[in-house]
Amino acid sequence: MRRCAGMIVLLVLVLAGGQSGAKSEEGYSAAGLYNLANSYARAGQPGMAVLNYERARLLAPAAE
């Protein structure tokens, strides 16, 4: 059930066209990518989670 809820979150993000905050008008935001990574982690997709955590870290290295 928990995995199903995570998949629903990812589906909503995809259908919303990434309007979850991952991409702003200027480009991708670290906070949006971090939230996206959390969604992937909850959905049981650790590879995509790590990828997006790393992208967020590269955009905001001072937040480490």
ABEGO torsion letter per residue (X at the ends): XAAAAAAAAAAAAAAAGGAAGABBAAEBBAAAAAAAAAAAAAAGBAAAAAAAAAAAAAABAAAX
